[in-house]
C-alpha cells in the first residue's frame, strides 16, 4: 500500500501507470509461484480531512508449491516412522540395537519437528503440518514404548523362570538328604 495520510486528493492524487507492475521472468519467490498481481486504487475518507484520500494497493495471487513440503517434511517424517517400526522385527534380546534405533528415531523426529516449526510462519492455530508431525512423533515414541514393554516382560519372564529353577533345585537338594 502506498498513500499519504497528510495530504488529500486536492494536494496529491496517486494513480497506477500503464507499466507500473512488471515482474522479471526469472524472479523466484521460494515456496511460491506468482500467478498474477492486481493493482488497485482505493479512495477513502478520513473524518478529520475535508476531501478523499487515495491509496495504491497491489494484491498478489500466489500458489504455494507443495513439492517442497513433501520433500522436506512429509517424506522424511514417514521414513523415520518406518525405520522406528523396524525394531518390531529385531530379536527382543538384541537390546542395544533396538534401543539405539528407537532413541535415534525419537531424537530425529524431534529435530525435524522443531526445525519445521521454526521455518514456518507463526500461527496461533494448528496446521496440517503440525498435526502430521505430531502423529508421526506419537508413532515413533509408541515404538520406543513398545521396546520398553517387551524388554520389561522378557526380563520379568527370564527372572521368573530362573526363580522356578532355583526353587526346584533347592527342593531336589532338600529331598535327597
N, C-alpha and C positions, 0 to 999 in steps of 0.2 A: 504494500500500500504506500502510495506517495500522495501527500497532500499538505496543506497548510491550515493550521487552526488559528493563525494570527491574522490571515487575510481572507476576505470573502471573494466571491466571483467578480465583483467590481474591480478588485485590485489584481487578482491572479486567476486565470482560467486555465486549468490543466486539460490536455486532450492527447490522445494517442496519435502518433504519426502513422503513416501507411506501413512503414517497415520498422515499427517500434520494437517488436519482438522477433528476433531471429536466433535460431539455435544452430550451432555448428553441427554438421552431420556426425563428427567423430566425438561429440561430447558424451561422456559416460557418467551416469549417476549410479553409484554402486547400489545394488539390490533393486533398482527400479528401471523401468523402461518408460521413456517420455512419450505419451500418446498425443497430447495436444495441449496448447495453452490458450486461454481465453482472456484477452484484455477487456476490462470493463471500466466504464466511467460511472462513478456513483456521486449523486448530488444529495446533500443532506442539509438540514437547517439546525444551527445551534441557537437556542433561545436568546442568548446574550448578543448575538450578531444580527445586524439588520438584513443581510442577504444570505443566499445559499452558499455552501462550501462545495468544492469539487475535490473528489478523491479518485486517484487512479489505482485500480486493483488488477492484479494478474491472478487468474485461477489456473492451476496446473492439474492436468489429469495424468496420473502416473499409474503404471501397472507394476505390482510387486512381482519380482522374479522368484518363483517358488523353488527352482532348482538349487539355489543357494542354501535354503533351509533343509532340503532333502539331503544334500551332500555334506553339510556341516553339522546338522543336528540330528535329524531323524535316523539316517543310516548308521552313524556311529553309535547312537544310543541303542538301536536294535542289535547291533553286533556285540555290544557289551553285555546285553541281556542274554544273548545266545551263548557267549563264552561263559557266563556265570552258570548257565544250565548244564554245561559240560561236566560240572562237578557231580551231577546226578549219576553219571556213568563211570566215574572213577571209583575204584575199590574203597569202601568205607575205612579200611585200615590204613590207607595212604593219607594220613592226617596232614603232613606238611604240604603235599601237593594240593589237596582240597582247600586248606586254609589259605595258602598263598594266592590261589586263583580267586577265591571268594573275597578276600580283603582287597586285592588289587582291583577287582571289578567294582567294588563299592567305592573305593577312592577315585577310580577313573570316572565313574558316574557322577560323583560329587564335583569333580573338577570340570567335567563337561557342563553340568547344570549351572555352576557358578559362572563359568565363562560365557555361556549363552545368555544368562540373565543379565550379566554385566554389559554385554554388547547390544542388547535390545533396548529400545526406548522404554523409559519407566512408565508403568501403567498401574493404576490402582486396582484393576480387576485382573482375574486370572485369564490368561490367554491359552489357546490350544497348545502352544509350545510348553507352557508351564504344566499343564495337565499331563501331556505326553511324557515329559521328563520326570514328573512326579511318579507316574505309573511305572516307568522303567526303573526308577530308583527302588520302588516298592518290590518289584520282581527280583532285582539284584539282591537287595537286602533279605528278601524272603529265602533266596537260595543260600545265603550265608547262615540264616537261622536254621534252615534245614540241615546244613552241615553240623551245626552245633547240637541239634536234637539227635541226629544219627550218631554222632560221636559220643554223646552222653549215654544213649541207650546201649551202644556197643560196649562202652566201658562198664556200665552197670551190669550188663549181661555177663561179661567176662569175669567181673568180680564175684557175681553170684555163683557162677559155675565153679570158680576156684574155691569159694567158701563151702560149696557142697562136697567137692573133692576132699577138702581138708577134714570135714566132718566124717566122711566115710572112712578116710584114712585113720582118724582117731578112734572110730568105733571098731575097726579091724584090730588096731593095736590093743585096745582095752578088752576086746572079745577074745583075743588069743591068749591073754595072760591068765 
